[in-house]
């Protein structure tokens, strides 16, 4: 039976600098009865990700912006509760871009069924979802690490960075993580098996800290943060280094662009390559990536950590915390319970 009410979070105002809770609004709306070819999903887990900050802006980007009054965009896991679509049955666990709401109606475009035998369904928006695939293709296709090389990854305790470092270890590399607290540094070093880790908040000189952690220089840098961290790493890259630009969270909330060292000299002298990428470029190879990630998780080669907050109403505050680096692991909102 279709529920009567759907609670949802909409964009109330475009943020200036860091988002505020007043930039969001929680609304009640009628839950939509599925039409022919559609199905209704009850959202169980909502994924909160840094890219959402860009979608809140009016600045042109690689994807459409959220308009004022629209439901905030976001990937989510849920169960089908009503269906008039022959491909999706009531009870199916699914993942798709259902947004910040309790219920979503879909025609199946961009929605995938979840193989519940692999891992808990929440991982479909984490290690076995977009973050895991971003790590897999970004490191292996853009970074192209070779055994014995030094791989550095920023936001190393996050959903993407933690997987990047563990894949690099699987590939025989020396791995150095950059994170933002003693607890995160201990986690990536002691539990995930990184060879070294740097607390960028505590390091008095990031360049010196990198020199000590990477005595043979940096061959591959997987960048999730940009800004001063990227500037510091560039000073230590080796000949033919590869730099994969995944995200620049340190710059998303700036009201004015930051002025910093220009990368051209370091890239020229070392004949290095810096390339931005989007995981969607590898859409036709998702099955390959998921198969490898699932096997590594099953075999214990990849571990993952989920940071779960309870209730849709908690999403705005949790997202603001994400922008400030307060999350520890893959940030999820438990919207509904099984």
Buried (B, 14 or more C-beta within 10 A) or exposed (E): EBEEEBBBBBBBEBBEEBBBEEBBBBEEBEBEEBEEEBBBBBBBBBBBBBBBBBBBBEEEEEEEBBEBEEBBBBBBBBBBBBBBBEEBEEEBBBBBBBBBBBBBBBBBEEBBBBEEEBBBBBBBBBBBBBBBBBBBBBBBBBBBBEEEBBBBBBBBBBBBBBBBBBBBBBBEBBBBBBBBBEEBBBBBBEEBBBBBBBBBEEBEEBBEBBBEBBEEBBBBBBBBBBBBBBBBBBBBBBEEBBBBBBBBBBBBBEEEEEEEEEBEEBBEEBEBBBEBBBBEEBEEEBEEBBEBBBEBBEEEBBBBBBBEBEEBBBBBBBBBBBBEBBBBBBBBBBBBEE
